[in-house]
């Protein structure tokens, strides 16, 4: 099976009960004394580095690679503390995700991550629910600040795992935001969107999602993922 599947994390695979946002706000408070840097900002679909860049600009701080890297490091410190604090009912794996990963593995698909999280952030979030080791590769927020480019890197790594040339694989991005859809289409991939992140079916279809389901436990969702 020459298929590469790239799963987004936040709102798609899991919801973390706000641990990521709180950790980012705590990092800005610790470094700049500004817990208000993200008032009114929706993080969905953004990469970690883009979030930090925007936050620094909003508070009038210096924006360069060093200041971004400093904030990311502080964010990861807080994330490792905040993730265990979230109660189980709010830190959840979305319906059908574990089953989809297992079924895709049995079919021989290359199963990776396509996420704006930096790799260490992805690890911290997914290890709590025992999912990080399910993904042997990915495109991460530290590969590139722009989502289409990190998705491309994930697709390239998946193609390498399948031992085929990039472009010869069927690539599907599983995501929950318009950003996932546009990033997938930017590299010639398709996108199966789910509404678990808060966007409606209509909003996701309007951006051009190839398929939209409430979650991967919905009738026909797994079959679509496996067979298109």
C-alpha positions in Angstrom: 0.0 0.0 0.0 1.7 3.2 -1.1 -0.2 5.5 1.2 1.2 8.1 3.6 -1.1 9.3 6.4 -0.2 12.4 8.3 -2.2 13.0 11.5 -2.6 16.5 13.0 -2.5 16.4 16.9 -4.5 19.1 18.6 -8.2 18.9 17.9 -7.7 15.9 15.6 -5.9 13.0 17.4 -6.4 14.5 20.9 -7.7 17.4 22.9 -5.5 18.4 25.8 -7.9 20.4 27.9 -6.1 23.7 27.2 -2.7 22.5 28.3 -0.9 23.8 25.3 -2.4 27.3 25.4 -1.9 27.7 29.1 1.8 26.6 28.7 2.3 29.2 26.0 0.8 31.9 28.1 2.8 30.9 31.1 6.0 31.0 29.0 5.2 34.6 27.9 4.5 35.6 31.5 7.8 34.1 32.7 9.9 35.6 30.0 8.1 38.9 29.3 5.6 39.4 32.1 2.8 39.3 29.5 0.2 36.5 30.1 -2.1 38.6 27.8 -0.1 38.2 24.6 -2.7 36.0 23.0 -6.1 37.5 24.0 -8.5 36.9 21.1 -6.0 34.7 19.2 -7.1 31.2 18.0 -4.2 28.8 17.9 -5.9 26.1 15.8 -3.9 25.2 12.7 -0.9 27.5 13.6 2.6 26.2 14.2 4.3 26.7 17.5 6.9 29.0 16.1 4.3 31.1 14.3 2.4 31.4 17.5 5.4 32.6 19.3 6.3 35.0 16.5 2.9 36.5 16.6 2.9 36.8 20.4 6.2 38.6 20.4 5.0 41.0 17.8 1.8 41.7 19.7 3.6 42.7 22.8 6.3 44.8 20.9 9.2 42.5 21.8 12.2 41.7 19.6 11.3 39.0 17.1 14.2 36.9 15.8 15.3 33.3 15.8 16.9 33.6 19.3 13.9 35.1 21.0 11.5 32.5 19.4 13.8 29.7 20.4 14.0 31.0 24.0 10.2 31.1 24.2 9.8 27.6 22.7 12.2 26.2 25.3 10.3 27.9 28.1 7.0 26.7 26.7 8.2 23.1 26.6 9.2 23.4 30.3 5.7 24.4 31.2 4.0 21.9 28.9 5.7 19.0 30.7 4.3 20.3 33.9 0.8 21.2 32.7 -0.1 18.1 30.7 -0.2 15.8 33.7 -2.4 18.2 35.6 -5.3 18.0 33.1 -8.1 15.7 34.3 -8.7 12.6 32.3 -12.2 13.7 31.1 -10.7 16.7 29.4 -7.5 15.1 28.0 -8.9 12.8 25.4 -8.1 10.7 22.3 -10.9 11.4 19.8 -13.2 8.6 18.7 -11.9 6.3 16.1 -8.3 7.5 16.1 -6.7 4.4 17.8 -8.7 2.1 15.6 -7.7 4.0 12.5 -4.0 3.9 13.4 -4.1 0.2 14.0 -6.1 -0.6 10.8 -3.8 1.6 8.7 -0.8 -0.2 10.1 -2.2 -3.5 9.2 -2.8 -2.3 5.6 0.9 -1.2 5.3 0.4 2.5 5.2 3.2 4.8 6.4 1.7 6.5 9.5 3.1 9.8 10.6 2.3 13.1 12.2 1.7 16.4 10.3 1.6 18.9 13.1 2.5 22.5 14.0 3.8 21.3 17.3 7.6 21.1 17.6 8.7 17.5 18.0 9.3 17.7 21.7 5.8 19.2 22.2 4.2 16.5 20.2 6.1 13.9 22.3 4.9 15.4 25.6 1.3 15.6 24.5 1.0 12.2 22.9 3.0 10.2 25.5 0.3 10.9 28.1 -2.1 8.8 26.0 0.4 6.3 24.8 0.4 7.4 21.1 3.7 9.0 20.4 5.4 5.7 19.6 2.7 4.9 17.1 4.2 7.4 14.7 7.7 6.6 13.3 8.1 9.9 11.4 6.4 13.2 10.8 6.5 16.8 9.8 6.8 19.1 12.8 6.8 22.7 13.7 10.5 22.7 14.1 10.9 21.5 10.5 9.3 24.7 9.2 7.2 27.6 10.4 4.9 27.3 7.4 2.4 24.5 7.6 2.6 23.4 3.9 6.3 23.0 4.2 6.2 20.9 7.3 3.5 18.8 5.7 5.7 18.3 2.7 8.6 17.2 4.9 6.3 14.6 6.6 5.2 13.3 3.2 8.8 13.0 2.1 9.7 11.1 5.2 6.7 8.8 4.7 7.7 8.2 1.1 11.2 7.3 2.3 9.7 4.8 4.7 7.7 3.2 1.9 10.9 3.2 -0.2 9.2 5.1 -3.1 9.8 8.5 -4.6 8.0 11.5 -3.2 5.1 12.1 -5.5 4.4 8.4 -6.1 2.6 8.0 -2.8 -1.0 8.7 -2.0 -0.8 11.3 0.8 -3.7 12.0 3.1 -3.7 14.6 5.8 -6.1 14.1 8.7 -6.9 17.4 10.3 -9.5 19.6 11.9 -8.8 23.1 10.6 -8.9 25.0 7.3 -5.1 25.3 7.7 -4.7 21.5 7.5 -6.8 21.5 4.3 -4.9 24.2 2.5 -1.6 22.8 3.5 -2.5 19.4 2.2 -3.7 20.8 -1.1 -0.6 23.0 -1.4 1.6 19.8 -1.8 -0.9 17.9 -3.9 -2.2 15.8 -1.0 -5.8 15.2 0.0 -7.4 16.0 3.4 -9.8 14.1 5.5 -11.2 16.6 8.0 -12.9 16.0 11.3 -15.1 18.4 13.3 -13.6 17.5 16.7 -11.5 20.7 16.7 -14.6 23.0 16.6 -14.9 23.9 13.0 -18.3 23.0 11.4 -18.8 20.6 8.5 -19.8 23.6 6.3 -16.7 25.6 7.2 -14.4 22.7 6.4 -16.2 21.9 3.1 -16.0 25.6 2.2 -12.2 25.5 2.3 -12.2 22.4 0.1 -11.8 19.4 2.4 -11.9 16.2 0.3 -14.0 14.4 3.0 -15.5 15.6 6.2 -16.7 13.5 9.1 -17.7 14.2 12.7 -14.8 11.9 13.8 -13.1 8.7 12.5 -15.7 6.5 14.3 -18.4 7.9 11.9 -19.8 5.5 9.4 -17.6 5.3 6.3 -14.7 7.4 7.8 -12.3 4.5 8.2 -13.1 3.0 4.9 -12.5 6.4 3.2 -9.2 6.8 5.0 -8.0 3.4 3.9 -9.4 3.2 0.4 -10.2 6.8 -0.7 
